[in-house]
Amino acid sequence: KQDTARFDQLLKTDGSQLPDPFQPVIKTFRKYRKEIHLALTVPYSNGPLEGLNNHIKVLKRVAYGFHSFENFRQRIFLYRGKYFQPGSLPIQAKKSS
């Protein structure tokens, strides 16, 4: 729910009674409290951009051996669903009777 006040309240509670695997998590949350606050309050994220970068890196590994950069570029656009050729209309699938 992006409730920063509740997050702060939870960090102020004594976490020593929590199981041992949770101790490093609580310590990390306290260390990066300011950054987590910002992530909870701003309306934007770099998640979509990171996803695009990951897709391109995967395609780069798969496309090893492509002879031209233009083929690689078109493959990226095709994979992301943004493929079009200038001056052409989208291709419609034919209905089978």
C-alpha positions as semicolon CSV with decimal commas, in nm:
position;residue;x (nm);y (nm);z (nm)
1;K;0,000;0,000;0,000
2;Q;0,311;0,223;-0,009
3;D;0,253;0,330;0,352
4;T;0,584;0,488;0,456
5;A;0,462;0,565;0,808
6;R;0,382;0,197;0,867
7;F;0,720;0,099;0,719
8;D;0,899;0,330;0,965
9;Q;0,688;0,196;1,251
10;L;0,783;-0,163;1,163
11;L;1,152;-0,073;1,146
12;K;1,138;0,089;1,491
13;T;1,000;-0,227;1,652
14;D;1,239;-0,472;1,815
15;G;1,320;-0,735;1,556
16;S;1,539;-0,947;1,784
17;Q;1,254;-1,193;1,848
18;L;1,223;-1,267;1,477
19;P;1,390;-1,583;1,340
20;D;1,758;-1,555;1,247
21;P;1,705;-1,553;0,867
22;F;1,508;-1,226;0,904
23;Q;1,784;-1,038;1,089
24;P;1,988;-0,947;0,777
25;V;1,669;-0,836;0,602
26;I;1,575;-0,598;0,882
27;K;1,933;-0,465;0,890
28;T;1,924;-0,405;0,513
29;F;1,587;-0,230;0,536
30;R;1,723;0,000;0,806
31;K;2,039;0,071;0,606
32;Y;1,843;0,165;0,291
33;R;1,545;0,326;0,464
34;K;1,582;0,654;0,273
35;E;1,602;0,482;-0,066
36;I;1,304;0,258;0,015
37;H;1,107;0,567;0,119
38;L;1,178;0,725;-0,218
39;A;1,078;0,409;-0,402
40;L;0,748;0,405;-0,214
41;T;0,666;0,773;-0,272
42;V;0,764;0,852;-0,632
43;P;0,517;0,747;-0,905
44;Y;0,773;0,616;-1,153
45;S;1,007;0,320;-1,177
46;N;1,294;0,205;-1,395
47;G;1,143;-0,145;-1,407
48;P;1,013;-0,120;-1,767
49;L;1,351;0,004;-1,889
50;E;1,533;-0,276;-1,706
51;G;1,293;-0,527;-1,864
52;L;1,370;-0,390;-2,211
53;N;1,744;-0,408;-2,142
54;N;1,707;-0,770;-2,030
55;H;1,510;-0,861;-2,345
56;I;1,776;-0,703;-2,566
57;K;2,054;-0,890;-2,384
58;V;1,870;-1,221;-2,426
59;L;1,816;-1,150;-2,796
60;K;2,181;-1,057;-2,829
61;R;2,283;-1,398;-2,695
62;V;2,029;-1,576;-2,917
63;A;2,123;-1,369;-3,223
64;Y;2,493;-1,448;-3,209
65;G;2,607;-1,469;-3,569
66;F;2,362;-1,224;-3,730
67;H;2,541;-1,069;-4,026
68;S;2,401;-0,720;-3,997
69;F;2,302;-0,487;-3,720
70;E;1,980;-0,401;-3,907
71;N;1,861;-0,764;-3,880
72;F;1,934;-0,758;-3,507
73;R;1,751;-0,425;-3,469
74;Q;1,445;-0,556;-3,655
75;R;1,445;-0,866;-3,437
76;I;1,438;-0,648;-3,124
77;F;1,139;-0,451;-3,254
78;L;0,961;-0,770;-3,365
79;Y;1,017;-0,932;-3,025
80;R;0,882;-0,626;-2,844
81;G;0,571;-0,614;-3,068
82;K;0,669;-0,283;-3,225
83;Y;0,762;-0,408;-3,570
84;F;0,646;-0,213;-3,872
85;Q;0,787;-0,128;-4,209
86;P;0,759;0,231;-4,326
87;G;0,479;0,281;-4,580
88;S;0,311;-0,054;-4,518
89;L;-0,013;-0,138;-4,348
90;P;-0,031;-0,395;-4,068
91;I;-0,085;-0,749;-4,195
92;Q;-0,423;-0,893;-4,109
93;A;-0,454;-1,265;-4,042
94;K;-0,688;-1,442;-4,284
95;K;-0,992;-1,607;-4,134
96;S;-1,034;-1,971;-4,227
97;S;-1,388;-2,090;-4,303
